[in-house]
Amino acid sequence: MQRDKVIAYASRQLKVHERNYTTHDLELGAVVFALKIWRHYLYGTKCTIYTDHRSLEHIFKQKELNMRQRRWVELLNDYECAIKYHPGKANVVADALSRKDTLPKRVRALQLTIQSSLPAQIRAAQIEALKPENVTAEALRGSRQRMEQKEDGAYYVTGRIWVPLYGGLRELVMDEAHKSRYSVHPGSDKMYHDIKTTYWWPSMKAHIATYVGKCLTCARVKVEYQKPAGLLQQPKIPQWKWEEISMDFVTGLPRSQRGNDTIWVIVDRLTKSAHFLAIKETDKFSTLADIYLKEVVSRHGVPTSIISDRDARFTSELWQAMHKAFGSRLDMSTAYHPQTDGQSERTIQTLEDMLRACVIDFGNGWEKDLPLVEFSYNNSYHTSIQAAPFEALYGHKCRSPLCWAEVGDSQITGPEIVVDATEKIAQIRQRMAAARDRQKAYADMRKRPLEFQVGDRVLLKVSP
C-alpha cells in the first residue's frame, strides 16, 4: 500500500514441501515472498510490514532459529523494513482475499445476471400458477402445505424460491445456470447443486438431468464417462477358405537392404492363415496389383469381400476399379475406428512381437526373417479355430523340424483328404461361432445397448 491505497496484489499456492511448514514459518515465508516479488519497489526505501502473526514482531530478537529462518532473516536484513502486528479483526482486507467463497461463483453470477427482472416474473407466474385452473399442472401435492409467502411477495418452499411451471421460467433459470458466460455448461450434478441453494420446483433434479442430456453443445465437446454405446456387431462367418479376407499395412519399419520399409498383411477370415509381404511405402498401384495377383489370386482365387481401413491405397480409384472387375466387395472401416478390422490389427500385433524377437535373437534385418515368421505364424495353434492356420487351410499339419513323423501318403490318401478337409471346415466354423459368442459376451459387458429409429438425429464422432 502507498498513501493508504493498494497498488498491487500477490498470491500463490503452497508447494508440496511447504505444506509441512509450521505456522510461524508459513507467516515468515509470506513476508519473504512479498519482499522478493516487490524488490523493485522496496529495496533501498523504508517500509512497514503489517501481519496478524504477533511473533513475527520479534523475529530479529529471536535467539534460536532454524536454518530456513536464518536464511530468511539474512534476506530481511537487506531491507529497511519494520514488522508490526495488525490484529486479525482489523486485517479484514487481507483476510477476505484469502478466504474461500461460501457461495459458488456460478450461483453468484446467476444471481447478478437475472436478479433485475426474474423476481418480478416469478411472483407474477406464482400468482397465475396458484389459480384453480392452473394449480393441478404444477403437481405440488404435499409441498403446498410447506409453502410460505415472505415479505417480498414471493412463495418459498424450505427457504427456496418456488419456480412454477407456468410461464416457462424453469427453462429460463436453467438456461442462465447452464448456457450463460458465467456458467459455461456445467454437468447436471454441479448445476443442480448450484441452483438448489436458491430455487425449488418438483422433480428439479430429474428436470435438470434431462435438460443437460439434451444440450447439443455438451454432446459435442464433453468426454463421455459412461460405457460406450453400441453392442458388438460381428461379420458373418465365411463359408469357405480365402473367400473373405482382411488386409492392412505395417509402416514405419527400418529400410531393409532391398529398400523395403512396409509389410502388407493379408489374412483369411476363416482359416486365419496369413501372408506377410514386404513392400515399399512408395510403391505404385501397378506394383501392388502385381503382388496381389501373384500372392493371393494365383494361390487362393478371387475373394468375394475384403475388409480394410481407409488407407489412401485402398480408397484409390484404380484399386476400387480392379476389385469391381474381379467382383470383390470392398468393406472399409470408419475413420479412426481400427476395431472394425480387429483381425488384421491383432495379427499385426503378433507379427511385430515375432519380428522383435527375431531381431533380438538372430540380429538379421527384419526382411530376412519375414518368410520364417510367416511360416511360424501359420503353423501356430489359434484358439478361435482350435487348430493351426496351415492345418485349417490344407487339411493336415505342416511338417516342421520339430515333427519327426513324415506327413504324406502314409497318413491320408486319395478321396479321404477331401472328406477330411470338408469336415475340418465344418468343425472350424463351429469353433469360430463359439469363439465369436464368447468374444461378443465379453465385449458387450463394457457396452450399453443403443437403438435408433428412422429419422433420429445423431452426432457422429469421427476423430480421435
Sequence and secondary structure as in RCSB ss.txt:
>XXXX:A:sequence
MQRDKVIAYASRQLKVHERNYTTHDLELGAVVFALKIWRHYLYGTKCTIYTDHRSLEHIFKQKELNMRQRRWVEL
LNDYECAIKYHPGKANVVADALSRKDTLPKRVRALQLTIQSSLPAQIRAAQIEALKPENVTAEALRGSRQRMEQK
EDGAYYVTGRIWVPLYGGLRELVMDEAHKSRYSVHPGSDKMYHDIKTTYWWPSMKAHIATYVGKCLTCARVKVEY
QKPAGLLQQPKIPQWKWEEISMDFVTGLPRSQRGNDTIWVIVDRLTKSAHFLAIKETDKFSTLADIYLKEVVSRH
GVPTSIISDRDARFTSELWQAMHKAFGSRLDMSTAYHPQTDGQSERTIQTLEDMLRACVIDFGNGWEKDLPLVEF
SYNNSYHTSIQAAPFEALYGHKCRSPLCWAEVGDSQITGPEIVVDATEKIAQIRQRMAAARDRQKAYADMRKRPL
EFQVGDRVLLKVSP
>XXXX:A:secstr
 BTTB          TGGGGS HHHHHHHHHHHHHHHTHHHHTTSEEEEEES GGGGGTTT S   HHHHHHHHH
HTTSEEEEEE  TTT HHHHHHHS  SS HHHHHHHHHHTTTHHHHHHHHHHHHTSHHHHGGGT TTHHHHEEE 
TTS EEETTEEE  SGGGHHHHHHHHHHTSTTT S  HHHHHHHHTTTEE TTHHHHHHHHHHT HHHHHHS   
S  BS        SSTTSEEEEEEE      TTS  EEEEEEETTT  EEEEEE TT  HHHHHHHHIIIIIHHH
   SEEEE   HHHHSHHHHHHHHHHT EEEE  TT GGGGHHHHHHHHHHHHHHHHHHHHH   HHHHHHHHHH
HHHTS BTTTTB HHHHHHSS    TT  S  STTT  THHHHHHHHHHHHHHHHHHHHHHHHHHHHHHTT B  
   TT         
